Amino acid sequence: MDSLILIAGAFCVIPVALHFASILAVVSRLHQASTPVSMPDAPGGVSILRPVCGIENFIEETLRTTFRLDYPRYEILFCVANAGDPVVPIVRSLMAEHPQVEASLLIGNAEISANPKLNNLVKGWHTARHQWILMVDSNVLMPTDHVQRMLSTWRPDTGLVCSPPIGCAPQGLWAELECAFLNTHQARWQCFADSIGLGFAQGKAMLWRRDLLARAGGIEALAEEVAEDAAATKAVRKLGLRVRVVTDPFVQPLGRRSAIDVWRRQVRWARLRRDTFKAYFLPEILAGAVPPLALGAVAAAAAGWSVAGAILPLAAAWYAAEALLACTAGWQLSLRSIAVWMLRDAVLPVLWIAAWGSAFEWRGHAMSIADEGRTA
């Protein structure tokens, strides 16, 4: 019985301690976000690559922000695989609306991998004129100081700066659930990992220095994994450099989502994490409130304590801390947020099990973990 109490108690205490520590670390980072940080000396021009594919929620709004950046010298390269893509007229209209901004639409597809986004970006990389290259997904809003915030995160030991997406403007329960995954769960852990020197790339927004990626094999090196951000993390670490995460991540407006949309996206990301960073993925079985609270209940029952008296205060503190993070960061927070976070935490163990499959879907493309290193 004593062994049961010890084991259950340990596997309860460790994730609980990490939960509160990670939230404190990210809150501390956010308090530092307003502190001016100098950019690299004379950073020069920046080439912004925005891969586009189909009509997404808020697509015109997100792409328009690219033209309103408060940075003195940049070019925009919109990349689309097919000339008949329905997003092409929107891009052309925005370019005509902002003739003062240097922008181009590049059409074509280079099948260097099974990853359709990477294939779409290759032409942009080789066309880019500047040393700094910023890849930003089409559904990310770019604030006017986006480039400065990315550049100011760069340090001498940096090989890549990135930002996880922060969900905003959710419409309906399932979009709020996606916010629950993206914000106080995934973005929080990515920022915490960066705080302890274990930054991982996130493909939503990535700032490269051309010469560094060239040392790793160029953009073609990102085809070594199904996910370009996983390949980017490994390429940067092979160079002996760090992936860094911006202090205050950028937002992605969600709009309406269906339950199946959210599930498929989370399964895809989970399967890619499991395949590319298995040692880091395995502890995710303890992610969320359900495993530590269940183990705490076992330990309390074995010790003869009141289960409700031990677990309810812990659960209240758990979600109060998450609410504090959302409030401090200005992330999605509503009257039903705690209920949505509880739903997310109930899904996490099921998601961990589902991650041991191999097939997934990305924008209508059927893909598999076995596709890594191969062309589509």
VOPAMI-890657 format. One record per residue (C-alpha): residue number from 1; x negated, y, z negated; residue in one letter. Coordinates in nm, 3 decimals, padded with zeros to 5 digits. Example, Ala and Ser with C-alpha at 12.3 -4.5 7.8 and 13.67 -1.06 7.14 Angstrom:
2
[rec 1 [-01.230 -00.450 -00.780] A]
[rec 2 [-01.367 -00.106 -00.714] S]
//
This chain:
376
[rec 1 [00.000 00.000 00.000] M]
[rec 2 [-00.284 00.239 -00.085] D]
[rec 3 [-00.439 00.173 00.257] S]
[rec 4 [-00.109 00.252 00.428] L]
[rec 5 [-00.081 00.579 00.239] I]
[rec 6 [-00.441 00.669 00.323] L]
[rec 7 [-00.415 00.587 00.695] I]
[rec 8 [-00.073 00.747 00.748] A]
[rec 9 [-00.176 01.049 00.542] G]
[rec 10 [-00.498 01.098 00.740] A]
[rec 11 [-00.324 01.079 01.078] F]
[rec 12 [-00.069 01.328 00.946] C]
[rec 13 [-00.315 01.576 00.796] V]
[rec 14 [-00.555 01.594 01.094] I]
[rec 15 [-00.302 01.704 01.359] P]
[rec 16 [-00.130 01.934 01.111] V]
[rec 17 [-00.463 02.103 01.030] A]
[rec 18 [-00.545 02.135 01.402] L]
[rec 19 [-00.200 02.279 01.470] H]
[rec 20 [-00.244 02.563 01.223] F]
[rec 21 [-00.612 02.615 01.307] A]
[rec 22 [-00.539 02.644 01.679] S]
[rec 23 [-00.261 02.896 01.620] I]
[rec 24 [-00.481 03.108 01.394] L]
[rec 25 [-00.761 03.099 01.651] A]
[rec 26 [-00.535 03.209 01.936] V]
[rec 27 [-00.371 03.482 01.728] V]
[rec 28 [-00.720 03.609 01.650] S]
[rec 29 [-00.808 03.605 02.021] R]
[rec 30 [-00.496 03.804 02.104] L]
[rec 31 [-00.584 04.069 01.846] H]
[rec 32 [-00.916 04.109 02.031] Q]
[rec 33 [-00.747 04.146 02.370] A]
[rec 34 [-00.722 04.525 02.336] S]
[rec 35 [-01.095 04.561 02.263] T]
[rec 36 [-01.273 04.698 02.573] P]
[rec 37 [-01.528 04.453 02.712] V]
[rec 38 [-01.777 04.572 02.969] S]
[rec 39 [-01.772 04.408 03.310] M]
[rec 40 [-02.084 04.269 03.481] P]
[rec 41 [-02.307 04.546 03.613] D]
[rec 42 [-02.185 04.673 03.952] A]
[rec 43 [-01.954 04.374 04.017] P]
[rec 44 [-01.878 04.492 04.370] G]
[rec 45 [-01.592 04.381 04.591] G]
[rec 46 [-01.354 04.094 04.522] V]
[rec 47 [-01.184 03.864 04.772] S]
[rec 48 [-00.840 03.750 04.648] I]
[rec 49 [-00.713 03.421 04.788] L]
[rec 50 [-00.341 03.356 04.746] R]
[rec 51 [-00.220 03.020 04.880] P]
[rec 52 [00.146 03.037 04.982] V]
[rec 53 [00.385 02.756 05.063] C]
[rec 54 [00.762 02.784 05.084] G]
[rec 55 [01.002 03.016 04.902] I]
[rec 56 [00.959 03.013 04.525] E]
[rec 57 [01.152 03.201 04.259] N]
[rec 58 [01.041 03.567 04.250] F]
[rec 59 [00.800 03.508 04.541] I]
[rec 60 [00.832 03.860 04.682] E]
[rec 61 [00.778 04.017 04.339] E]
[rec 62 [00.471 03.809 04.257] T]
[rec 63 [00.305 03.863 04.595] L]
[rec 64 [00.378 04.236 04.591] R]
[rec 65 [00.173 04.275 04.272] T]
[rec 66 [-00.137 04.178 04.472] T]
[rec 67 [-00.115 04.507 04.661] F]
[rec 68 [-00.093 04.720 04.347] R]
[rec 69 [-00.417 04.633 04.172] L]
[rec 70 [-00.613 04.913 04.013] D]
[rec 71 [-00.949 04.797 04.148] Y]
[rec 72 [-01.156 05.003 04.391] P]
[rec 73 [-01.262 04.739 04.642] R]
[rec 74 [-01.079 04.419 04.722] Y]
[rec 75 [-00.937 04.224 05.013] E]
[rec 76 [-00.635 03.992 05.011] I]
[rec 77 [-00.638 03.667 05.205] L]
[rec 78 [-00.301 03.493 05.215] F]
[rec 79 [-00.343 03.128 05.311] C]
[rec 80 [-00.062 02.924 05.464] V]
[rec 81 [-00.086 02.580 05.621] A]
[rec 82 [00.187 02.618 05.886] N]
[rec 83 [00.288 02.917 06.098] A]
[rec 84 [00.653 02.815 06.063] G]
[rec 85 [00.653 02.828 05.682] D]
[rec 86 [00.950 03.039 05.562] P]
[rec 87 [00.721 03.246 05.339] V]
[rec 88 [00.533 03.388 05.641] V]
[rec 89 [00.787 03.667 05.718] P]
[rec 90 [00.772 03.779 05.353] I]
[rec 91 [00.393 03.800 05.364] V]
[rec 92 [00.395 03.991 05.692] R]
[rec 93 [00.656 04.232 05.557] S]
[rec 94 [00.450 04.303 05.244] L]
[rec 95 [00.139 04.361 05.452] M]
[rec 96 [00.328 04.610 05.670] A]
[rec 97 [00.464 04.778 05.358] E]
[rec 98 [00.109 04.834 05.225] H]
[rec 99 [-00.108 04.924 05.526] P]
[rec 100 [-00.362 05.097 05.302] Q]
[rec 101 [-00.461 04.763 05.144] V]
[rec 102 [-00.696 04.533 05.333] E]
[rec 103 [-00.496 04.211 05.377] A]
[rec 104 [-00.491 03.918 05.619] S]
[rec 105 [-00.272 03.613 05.676] L]
[rec 106 [-00.474 03.301 05.755] L]
[rec 107 [-00.290 03.006 05.911] I]
[rec 108 [-00.422 02.652 05.931] G]
[rec 109 [-00.508 02.346 05.728] N]
[rec 110 [-00.843 02.176 05.667] A]
[rec 111 [-00.784 01.821 05.545] E]
[rec 112 [-01.082 01.779 05.318] I]
[rec 113 [-00.885 01.617 05.035] S]
[rec 114 [-00.551 01.476 04.923] A]
[rec 115 [-00.481 01.810 04.755] N]
[rec 116 [-00.264 02.028 04.986] P]
[rec 117 [-00.342 02.350 04.798] K]
[rec 118 [-00.717 02.297 04.830] L]
[rec 119 [-00.682 02.217 05.200] N]
[rec 120 [-00.491 02.543 05.241] N]
[rec 121 [-00.758 02.745 05.057] L]
[rec 122 [-01.064 02.626 05.249] V]
[rec 123 [-01.021 02.873 05.537] K]
[rec 124 [-00.980 03.159 05.289] G]
[rec 125 [-01.301 03.068 05.109] W]
[rec 126 [-01.502 03.065 05.430] H]
[rec 127 [-01.342 03.389 05.553] T]
[rec 128 [-01.390 03.582 05.226] A]
[rec 129 [-01.640 03.867 05.258] R]
[rec 130 [-01.723 03.928 04.894] H]
[rec 131 [-01.941 03.756 04.638] Q]
[rec 132 [-01.660 03.741 04.381] W]
[rec 133 [-01.369 03.521 04.490] I]
[rec 134 [-01.045 03.512 04.294] L]
[rec 135 [-00.794 03.235 04.363] M]
[rec 136 [-00.445 03.311 04.232] V]
[rec 137 [-00.137 03.095 04.286] D]
[rec 138 [00.152 03.263 04.465] S]
[rec 139 [00.388 03.240 04.165] N]
[rec 140 [00.164 03.435 03.925] V]
[rec 141 [00.227 03.803 03.855] L]
[rec 142 [-00.093 04.007 03.885] M]
[rec 143 [-00.100 04.308 03.649] P]
[rec 144 [-00.281 04.616 03.778] T]
[rec 145 [-00.589 04.531 03.567] D]
[rec 146 [-00.596 04.161 03.666] H]
[rec 147 [-00.939 04.180 03.831] V]
[rec 148 [-01.093 04.378 03.545] Q]
[rec 149 [-00.964 04.132 03.286] R]
[rec 150 [-01.108 03.838 03.477] M]
[rec 151 [-01.444 04.007 03.536] L]
[rec 152 [-01.472 04.127 03.175] S]
[rec 153 [-01.448 03.765 03.057] T]
[rec 154 [-01.762 03.672 03.253] W]
[rec 155 [-02.082 03.612 03.053] R]
[rec 156 [-02.435 03.510 03.157] P]
[rec 157 [-02.355 03.144 03.080] D]
[rec 158 [-02.026 03.148 03.277] T]
[rec 159 [-01.960 02.949 03.592] G]
[rec 160 [-01.584 03.011 03.619] L]
[rec 161 [-01.317 03.227 03.456] V]
[rec 162 [-00.956 03.111 03.461] C]
[rec 163 [-00.615 03.172 03.308] S]
[rec 164 [-00.342 02.926 03.214] P]
[rec 165 [00.010 03.031 03.317] P]
[rec 166 [00.243 03.188 03.062] I]
[rec 167 [00.607 03.122 03.146] G]
[rec 168 [00.841 03.421 03.142] C]
[rec 169 [01.188 03.519 03.270] A]
[rec 170 [01.340 03.173 03.213] P]
[rec 171 [01.699 03.121 03.325] Q]
[rec 172 [01.870 02.838 03.140] G]
[rec 173 [01.769 02.567 02.896] L]
[rec 174 [01.532 02.376 03.123] W]
[rec 175 [01.333 02.685 03.215] A]
[rec 176 [01.301 02.762 02.843] E]
[rec 177 [01.176 02.407 02.794] L]
[rec 178 [00.912 02.472 03.058] E]
[rec 179 [00.811 02.785 02.867] C]
[rec 180 [00.781 02.569 02.555] A]
[rec 181 [00.536 02.342 02.737] F]
[rec 182 [00.341 02.619 02.908] L]
[rec 183 [00.307 02.880 02.636] N]
[rec 184 [00.277 02.786 02.272] T]
[rec 185 [00.169 02.431 02.357] H]
[rec 186 [-00.053 02.408 02.667] Q]
[rec 187 [-00.184 02.765 02.686] A]
[rec 188 [-00.247 02.761 02.313] R]
[rec 189 [-00.458 02.446 02.333] W]
[rec 190 [-00.649 02.574 02.638] Q]
[rec 191 [-00.731 02.900 02.460] C]
[rec 192 [-00.830 02.712 02.146] F]
[rec 193 [-01.056 02.478 02.345] A]
[rec 194 [-01.223 02.783 02.498] D]
[rec 195 [-01.271 02.932 02.151] S]
[rec 196 [-01.476 02.629 02.045] I]
[rec 197 [-01.676 02.616 02.369] G]
[rec 198 [-01.475 02.350 02.553] L]
[rec 199 [-01.301 02.558 02.818] G]
[rec 200 [-01.121 02.372 03.097] F]
[rec 201 [-01.035 02.519 03.437] A]
[rec 202 [-00.673 02.596 03.519] Q]
[rec 203 [-00.590 02.632 03.886] G]
[rec 204 [-00.333 02.909 03.844] K]
[rec 205 [-00.602 03.181 03.846] A]
[rec 206 [-00.973 03.111 03.895] M]
[rec 207 [-01.256 03.363 03.941] L]
[rec 208 [-01.565 03.228 04.114] W]
[rec 209 [-01.903 03.369 04.209] R]
[rec 210 [-01.970 03.236 04.555] R]
[rec 211 [-02.336 03.149 04.497] D]
[rec 212 [-02.257 02.938 04.190] L]
[rec 213 [-01.998 02.721 04.362] L]
[rec 214 [-02.238 02.692 04.657] A]
[rec 215 [-02.492 02.539 04.418] R]
[rec 216 [-02.231 02.280 04.322] A]
[rec 217 [-02.159 02.191 04.686] G]
[rec 218 [-01.925 02.470 04.792] G]
[rec 219 [-01.546 02.461 04.795] I]
[rec 220 [-01.565 02.111 04.942] E]
[rec 221 [-01.695 01.991 04.603] A]
[rec 222 [-01.349 02.059 04.459] L]
[rec 223 [-01.219 01.768 04.669] A]
[rec 224 [-01.393 01.518 04.441] E]
[rec 225 [-01.081 01.504 04.222] E]
[rec 226 [-00.713 01.512 04.313] V]
[rec 227 [-00.677 01.829 04.104] A]
[rec 228 [-00.908 02.112 04.211] E]
[rec 229 [-00.921 02.253 03.858] D]
[rec 230 [-01.047 01.922 03.713] A]
[rec 231 [-01.313 01.908 03.984] A]
[rec 232 [-01.400 02.272 03.909] A]
[rec 233 [-01.449 02.197 03.538] T]
[rec 234 [-01.683 01.909 03.614] K]
[rec 235 [-01.875 02.105 03.879] A]
[rec 236 [-01.933 02.399 03.643] V]
[rec 237 [-02.045 02.176 03.359] R]
[rec 238 [-02.292 01.997 03.589] K]
[rec 239 [-02.451 02.335 03.649] L]
[rec 240 [-02.497 02.373 03.273] G]
[rec 241 [-02.245 02.658 03.263] L]
[rec 242 [-01.915 02.722 03.085] R]
[rec 243 [-01.558 02.760 03.196] V]
[rec 244 [-01.408 03.059 03.015] R]
[rec 245 [-01.042 03.148 02.964] V]
[rec 246 [-00.914 03.506 02.963] V]
[rec 247 [-00.814 03.633 02.620] T]
[rec 248 [-00.461 03.732 02.726] D]
[rec 249 [-00.337 03.493 03.000] P]
[rec 250 [-00.123 03.603 03.295] F]
[rec 251 [00.246 03.536 03.334] V]
[rec 252 [00.446 03.328 03.578] Q]
[rec 253 [00.819 03.414 03.610] P]
[rec 254 [01.016 03.092 03.615] L]
[rec 255 [01.376 03.170 03.698] G]
[rec 256 [01.599 02.865 03.702] R]
[rec 257 [01.459 02.515 03.656] R]
[rec 258 [01.621 02.172 03.652] S]
[rec 259 [01.538 01.899 03.404] A]
[rec 260 [01.386 01.683 03.679] I]
[rec 261 [01.167 01.975 03.797] D]
[rec 262 [01.022 02.017 03.451] V]
[rec 263 [00.975 01.645 03.398] W]
[rec 264 [00.800 01.587 03.731] R]
[rec 265 [00.564 01.877 03.677] R]
[rec 266 [00.469 01.763 03.329] Q]
[rec 267 [00.423 01.402 03.441] V]
[rec 268 [00.197 01.517 03.724] R]
[rec 269 [-00.021 01.723 03.494] W]
[rec 270 [-00.030 01.448 03.230] A]
[rec 271 [-00.137 01.184 03.483] R]
[rec 272 [-00.409 01.410 03.616] L]
[rec 273 [-00.538 01.487 03.265] R]
[rec 274 [-00.537 01.118 03.178] R]
[rec 275 [-00.730 01.030 03.491] D]
[rec 276 [-00.987 01.310 03.487] T]
[rec 277 [-01.052 01.362 03.114] F]
[rec 278 [-00.938 01.040 02.948] K]
[rec 279 [-01.136 01.091 02.625] A]
[rec 280 [-00.958 01.422 02.568] Y]
[rec 281 [-00.622 01.284 02.679] F]
[rec 282 [-00.607 00.990 02.436] L]
[rec 283 [-00.557 01.208 02.122] P]
[rec 284 [-00.256 01.370 02.290] E]
[rec 285 [-00.052 01.082 02.151] I]
[rec 286 [-00.057 01.285 01.827] L]
[rec 287 [00.048 01.610 02.000] A]
[rec 288 [00.358 01.792 01.886] G]
[rec 289 [00.539 01.765 01.555] A]
[rec 290 [00.692 01.417 01.588] V]
[rec 291 [00.386 01.192 01.525] P]
[rec 292 [00.244 01.381 01.223] P]
[rec 293 [00.586 01.429 01.065] L]
[rec 294 [00.671 01.061 01.116] A]
[rec 295 [00.338 00.953 00.966] L]
[rec 296 [00.387 01.198 00.681] G]
[rec 297 [00.725 01.043 00.612] A]
[rec 298 [00.566 00.697 00.602] V]
[rec 299 [00.297 00.817 00.359] A]
[rec 300 [00.554 00.991 00.138] A]
[rec 301 [00.781 00.686 00.127] A]
[rec 302 [00.488 00.456 00.049] A]
[rec 303 [00.383 00.687 -00.234] A]
[rec 304 [00.736 00.694 -00.376] G]
[rec 305 [00.789 01.063 -00.300] W]
[rec 306 [01.100 01.226 -00.159] S]
[rec 307 [01.064 01.205 00.218] V]
[rec 308 [01.288 01.506 00.279] A]
[rec 309 [01.108 01.705 00.008] G]
[rec 310 [00.773 01.639 00.174] A]
[rec 311 [00.867 01.667 00.543] I]
[rec 312 [01.120 01.950 00.564] L]
[rec 313 [00.884 02.222 00.426] P]
[rec 314 [00.610 02.095 00.658] L]
[rec 315 [00.841 02.107 00.960] A]
[rec 316 [00.954 02.459 00.866] A]
[rec 317 [00.594 02.577 00.836] A]
[rec 318 [00.501 02.404 01.164] W]
[rec 319 [00.760 02.589 01.372] Y]
[rec 320 [00.725 02.915 01.179] A]
[rec 321 [00.359 02.920 01.279] A]
[rec 322 [00.452 02.858 01.643] E]
[rec 323 [00.707 03.142 01.626] A]
[rec 324 [00.437 03.369 01.482] L]
[rec 325 [00.214 03.290 01.780] L]
[rec 326 [00.491 03.356 02.034] A]
[rec 327 [00.584 03.682 01.861] C]
[rec 328 [00.222 03.803 01.838] T]
[rec 329 [00.152 03.717 02.202] A]
[rec 330 [00.479 03.855 02.336] G]
[rec 331 [00.561 03.516 02.485] W]
[rec 332 [00.909 03.370 02.533] Q]
[rec 333 [01.096 03.371 02.202] L]
[rec 334 [01.473 03.342 02.164] S]
[rec 335 [01.731 03.230 01.912] L]
[rec 336 [01.709 02.875 02.044] R]
[rec 337 [01.330 02.859 02.076] S]
[rec 338 [01.284 02.636 01.772] I]
[rec 339 [01.544 02.390 01.904] A]
[rec 340 [01.369 02.393 02.244] V]
[rec 341 [01.029 02.337 02.080] W]
[rec 342 [01.176 02.042 01.892] M]
[rec 343 [01.309 01.900 02.220] L]
[rec 344 [00.964 01.943 02.377] R]
[rec 345 [00.798 01.766 02.084] D]
[rec 346 [01.045 01.478 02.113] A]
[rec 347 [00.953 01.446 02.484] V]
[rec 348 [00.574 01.457 02.431] L]
[rec 349 [00.530 01.092 02.316] P]
[rec 350 [00.742 00.972 02.612] V]
[rec 351 [00.535 01.190 02.843] L]
[rec 352 [00.212 01.041 02.707] W]
[rec 353 [00.338 00.692 02.792] I]
[rec 354 [00.454 00.803 03.138] A]
[rec 355 [00.106 00.944 03.203] A]
[rec 356 [-00.032 00.593 03.247] W]
[rec 357 [00.127 00.566 03.590] G]
[rec 358 [-00.052 00.682 03.905] S]
[rec 359 [00.201 00.824 04.153] A]
[rec 360 [00.336 01.178 04.140] F]
[rec 361 [00.484 01.445 04.366] E]
[rec 362 [00.351 01.792 04.442] W]
[rec 363 [00.564 02.031 04.652] R]
[rec 364 [00.717 01.743 04.842] G]
[rec 365 [00.384 01.563 04.890] H]
[rec 366 [00.375 01.207 04.757] A]
[rec 367 [00.035 01.167 04.591] M]
[rec 368 [-00.151 00.922 04.373] S]
[rec 369 [-00.439 00.925 04.129] I]
[rec 370 [-00.606 00.678 04.367] A]
[rec 371 [-00.624 00.957 04.628] D]
[rec 372 [-00.916 01.131 04.461] E]
[rec 373 [-01.211 01.190 04.688] G]
[rec 374 [-01.005 01.099 04.997] R]
[rec 375 [-00.837 01.313 05.257] T]
[rec 376 [-00.460 01.323 05.275] A]
//
